[in-house]
Amino acid sequence: MSEYPIKRVVSLVPSSTETLLALGAEVVACSKFCEQPEIIHVGGTKNPDIERIVALEPDLVVLDREENRVEDHDALVAAGVAVFVSDVTDLPGALTVVRELAAKTGVSIPDAATELPAVAETAPRRSAFVPIWRRPWMTISQRTYGADLLAHIGIDLVRAADPSPYPTVELDEIADARPDLVVVPTEPYEFAARHRAELTQALPEAHLVEVDGQDLFWWGSRTPGAVNRLAEALALRPMP
């Protein structure tokens, strides 16, 4: 295998696939969850088709510690395939991965892709509950990228200090914390109108806002824009 810059990339990470394409890298295959119908799919993030990936003779396969399985990483390495593993839990880490992917694929990178927009706070910081699953209810803690993004725009989580990145919670417990906001992402769980009504009933004093789940949880090339979009959606202004 030749040294960097490499050319043919298989990405099993939606955020990295989006980033690689934005940078102009050659992505020859991706996972079915990457939302790139024009690119060959090689299975899911948790069950990739290893044989098919190897047959594509990629210069590099991009994985993520959280998105993908150790056994698939090990199978690719055993097959002689070079791998890159990201581990993003905060904003600086997200921008570092952009730089690393650009360096490995030999593509140029715009300055704006690795610069975080400053967000002016026009009101006191707010607290928020971010549901990511139901039955059981789950949320995020400060150990996640999404939490760091929200903190950057002036919003603190009610379960920020939890040792688990994705703690299970009870809504009456969240109600006791009296969050200012309920930030409902469009993914990974599809919260229907009845679910939002359930949240509103359980947390009547909080202002419920639906946000783009990809902006909140997909990192990389979209990070600077996502900061601006989420800051606007969750504008720090007095409650009506």
C-alpha positions as CSV (number, residue, x, y, z in Angstrom):
1,M,0.0,0.0,0.0
2,S,1.3,3.4,-0.9
3,E,2.0,6.2,1.7
4,Y,-0.3,9.1,2.2
5,P,-2.0,10.8,0.5
6,I,-4.4,7.9,-0.1
7,K,-7.1,7.9,-2.6
8,R,-9.8,5.2,-2.4
9,V,-11.7,5.5,0.9
10,V,-14.5,3.4,2.4
11,S,-16.3,5.2,5.3
12,L,-18.5,3.5,7.8
13,V,-19.1,6.7,9.7
14,P,-21.9,9.0,8.5
15,S,-20.2,12.1,9.9
16,S,-16.9,11.2,8.2
17,T,-18.5,10.3,4.9
18,E,-20.2,13.7,4.8
19,T,-16.9,15.3,5.7
20,L,-14.8,13.4,3.1
21,L,-17.3,14.3,0.4
22,A,-17.3,18.0,1.4
23,L,-13.5,18.0,1.2
24,G,-13.6,16.4,-2.2
25,A,-12.1,13.0,-1.3
26,E,-12.8,9.9,-3.2
27,V,-15.3,7.8,-1.2
28,V,-15.8,4.5,-3.1
29,A,-18.3,3.0,-0.6
30,C,-20.0,3.8,2.7
31,S,-22.5,2.4,5.2
32,K,-26.2,2.4,4.4
33,F,-26.7,5.0,7.2
34,C,-24.5,7.6,5.5
35,E,-27.4,8.9,3.4
36,Q,-25.4,8.8,0.2
37,P,-27.6,6.8,-2.2
38,E,-25.3,7.4,-5.2
39,I,-22.3,5.6,-3.4
40,I,-22.0,1.8,-3.0
41,H,-23.3,0.6,0.3
42,V,-21.4,-2.1,2.2
43,G,-23.8,-2.8,5.1
44,G,-24.5,-0.9,8.3
45,T,-22.3,0.6,10.9
46,K,-22.6,-2.4,13.1
47,N,-22.7,-5.1,10.5
48,P,-20.5,-4.1,7.5
49,D,-19.8,-6.6,4.7
50,I,-16.1,-7.1,5.4
51,E,-15.5,-9.3,2.3
52,R,-17.0,-6.7,0.0
53,I,-15.0,-3.9,1.6
54,V,-11.7,-5.8,1.1
55,A,-12.7,-6.7,-2.5
56,L,-13.0,-2.9,-3.2
57,E,-9.2,-2.6,-2.4
58,P,-9.6,0.7,-0.5
59,D,-6.5,2.6,0.6
60,L,-8.3,3.4,3.9
61,V,-11.4,2.4,5.8
62,V,-12.7,5.1,8.2
63,L,-14.3,3.9,11.4
64,D,-15.4,5.4,14.7
65,R,-15.0,4.1,18.2
66,E,-18.7,4.6,19.0
67,E,-20.3,4.0,15.7
68,N,-18.5,0.7,14.8
69,R,-17.5,-2.6,16.4
70,V,-14.0,-3.6,17.5
71,E,-14.4,-7.0,15.8
72,D,-15.0,-5.4,12.4
73,H,-11.9,-3.2,13.0
74,D,-9.9,-6.3,13.8
75,A,-11.2,-8.2,10.8
76,L,-10.2,-5.3,8.4
77,V,-6.7,-5.1,10.0
78,A,-6.3,-8.9,9.7
79,A,-7.2,-8.6,6.0
80,G,-4.4,-6.1,5.6
81,V,-6.6,-3.0,5.2
82,A,-5.4,0.3,6.6
83,V,-8.0,1.8,9.0
84,F,-8.5,5.2,10.6
85,V,-10.5,5.4,13.9
86,S,-12.1,8.6,15.1
87,D,-13.2,9.2,18.7
88,V,-15.1,12.5,18.9
89,T,-16.6,13.7,22.2
90,D,-16.2,17.5,21.8
91,L,-15.9,20.3,19.4
92,P,-12.1,20.4,19.2
93,G,-12.1,16.7,18.5
94,A,-14.5,17.2,15.6
95,L,-12.4,19.8,13.9
96,T,-9.2,17.7,14.5
97,V,-10.8,14.8,12.6
98,V,-11.5,17.2,9.6
99,R,-7.8,18.1,9.6
100,E,-6.7,14.5,9.8
101,L,-9.0,13.3,7.1
102,A,-7.9,16.1,4.8
103,A,-4.3,15.3,5.5
104,K,-4.7,11.6,4.8
105,T,-6.6,12.1,1.6
106,G,-4.4,14.9,0.3
107,V,-7.2,17.4,-0.2
108,S,-7.2,21.1,0.7
109,I,-9.3,22.3,3.6
110,P,-11.0,25.7,3.8
111,D,-10.2,27.7,7.0
112,A,-13.9,28.0,7.7
113,A,-14.2,24.2,8.0
114,T,-12.0,24.2,11.1
115,E,-13.0,27.5,12.8
116,L,-15.8,27.6,15.4
117,P,-18.1,30.6,15.1
118,A,-18.3,32.7,18.2
119,V,-21.8,32.8,19.8
120,A,-22.8,36.0,21.6
121,E,-24.8,35.3,24.7
122,T,-27.6,37.9,25.1
123,A,-29.2,36.2,28.1
124,P,-28.1,34.0,31.0
125,R,-27.1,30.4,30.3
126,R,-30.0,28.0,30.1
127,S,-30.5,24.4,31.2
128,A,-31.9,21.7,28.9
129,F,-33.1,18.2,28.7
130,V,-32.2,16.4,25.5
131,P,-34.2,13.2,25.0
132,I,-32.6,10.8,22.5
133,W,-34.7,7.6,23.2
134,R,-38.0,6.5,24.7
135,R,-38.8,3.3,26.5
136,P,-36.6,3.9,28.3
137,W,-36.1,7.6,28.2
138,M,-32.5,8.4,27.6
139,T,-30.5,11.6,27.3
140,I,-26.9,12.7,26.8
141,S,-24.2,13.8,29.3
142,Q,-21.2,16.1,29.1
143,R,-19.2,13.2,27.8
144,T,-20.7,13.7,24.3
145,Y,-20.1,15.9,21.3
146,G,-23.7,17.1,21.4
147,A,-23.3,18.3,24.9
148,D,-20.1,20.2,24.1
149,L,-21.8,21.9,21.2
150,L,-24.7,23.0,23.3
151,A,-22.4,24.3,26.0
152,H,-20.6,26.4,23.3
153,I,-23.9,28.1,22.6
154,G,-24.8,28.7,26.2
155,I,-26.9,25.7,27.1
156,D,-26.1,23.3,29.9
157,L,-27.6,19.8,30.4
158,V,-29.6,18.8,33.4
159,R,-27.7,15.5,33.5
160,A,-24.3,16.8,32.5
161,A,-22.3,15.2,35.2
162,D,-23.6,11.7,34.7
163,P,-20.7,9.1,34.3
164,S,-22.5,7.5,31.4
165,P,-22.6,9.4,28.0
166,Y,-26.2,8.2,27.5
167,P,-27.9,7.8,30.8
168,T,-31.4,6.4,31.3
169,V,-33.7,8.8,33.1
170,E,-37.2,9.2,34.4
171,L,-39.3,12.2,33.3
172,D,-40.3,13.0,36.9
173,E,-36.6,13.2,37.8
174,I,-36.1,15.6,34.9
175,A,-39.1,17.7,36.0
176,D,-37.5,18.1,39.5
177,A,-34.4,19.6,37.7
178,R,-36.7,22.2,36.1
179,P,-34.9,22.6,32.8
180,D,-35.5,25.8,30.8
181,L,-35.6,23.8,27.5
182,V,-36.5,20.4,26.1
183,V,-34.3,20.1,23.0
184,V,-35.9,17.3,20.9
185,P,-33.6,16.1,18.1
186,T,-35.0,14.6,14.9
187,E,-32.7,11.6,15.4
188,P,-31.6,9.0,16.5
189,Y,-35.2,8.5,17.8
190,E,-38.2,9.7,15.7
191,F,-40.3,11.6,18.3
192,A,-43.8,11.8,17.0
193,A,-46.4,14.5,18.0
194,R,-47.7,12.2,20.8
195,H,-44.2,11.9,22.2
196,R,-43.7,15.6,22.2
197,A,-47.1,16.0,23.9
198,E,-45.9,13.5,26.6
199,L,-42.8,15.6,27.2
200,T,-44.8,18.8,27.3
201,Q,-47.2,17.3,29.9
202,A,-44.3,16.0,32.0
203,L,-42.3,19.2,31.7
204,P,-44.9,22.0,31.4
205,E,-42.5,24.8,32.5
206,A,-39.9,24.0,29.8
207,H,-39.9,25.4,26.3
208,L,-39.9,22.5,23.8
209,V,-37.8,23.0,20.7
210,E,-37.3,20.5,17.9
211,V,-33.8,20.6,16.3
212,D,-32.0,18.9,13.5
213,G,-30.5,15.7,15.0
214,Q,-27.7,15.7,12.4
215,D,-26.7,19.2,13.4
216,L,-26.6,18.1,17.0
217,F,-24.8,14.7,16.7
218,W,-23.1,14.6,13.3
219,W,-19.6,16.2,13.6
220,G,-17.0,17.2,11.1
221,S,-17.5,19.5,8.1
222,R,-20.9,20.5,9.3
223,T,-19.8,21.5,12.7
224,P,-19.2,25.3,12.1
225,G,-22.6,25.6,10.3
226,A,-24.3,23.5,12.9
227,V,-23.1,25.8,15.7
228,N,-24.8,28.7,13.9
229,R,-28.0,26.9,13.1
230,L,-28.5,25.5,16.6
231,A,-27.6,28.9,18.2
232,E,-30.4,30.4,16.0
233,A,-32.9,27.6,16.8
234,L,-32.2,27.9,20.5
235,A,-31.6,31.6,20.6
236,L,-30.6,32.9,24.0
237,R,-33.3,35.4,24.6
238,P,-35.9,35.9,27.3
239,M,-38.6,33.3,27.4
240,P,-42.0,34.5,26.0
